[in-house]
Amino acid sequence: MIRLEPAGAEALLLVLADEPDAGLPQRIAALAETLRRELGHLLLDLVPGWTTLLLHYDLTRTDHLALAERIEPLLEAWLSVPAVSESGQVHEIPIWYCGEDLTWVAEACGLSIGELVDVHSSAEYRVGAIGFSPGFAYLSGLDPRLALPRRSSPRIRVPAGSLAIAERQTAIYPQASPGGWHLLGLCPWTLFDAHREPPCPFALGDRVRFFAIDEARYRAEGGGEA
């Protein structure tokens, strides 16, 4: 059941599902675009989550009760549109599986390193949210055999391009930053560039597949520190 909940004095949280599913991120993105088009003069920002959409609104123009009233017919129309499970752009991402946690993760999961790489690279992932840092795409669909809790002690610095896993998700760190996920490898591509349009290649609902490369190809494609 959809819920509209106040989130502080100037925000409204739309809870759109109890559990995420493969088609929900892109449907949330479509809803965000509709709200931006229809109610943009009232809104300051829209922040999609796995199952939610947070609306920051201009308190000088509306309040949560008035905004909720405006949103309800738009939600009804949104609910009437069926999900398209195979929608979203497909991204094929090269990875040099050389992460410093690769051996530990393989042992923790009862796999060889080769099996770990095969399991991780054979899945198709879905962009469910983008946040934490610019361009950081949270990807669902990690094989249950690789599900591990986050590190008990986060690293102060994770290199840009690091492929990592935690819980049932995988992601690539677009910039060097602190991080508590397990590092499996490196992507040679720049996945966020403020001067590029769009700055991030990923959008909600996009599908992502990884394929293994060696160090030579990683360097040839512009890979940096390892």
Disulfide bonds with the S-S distance in Angstrom:
none
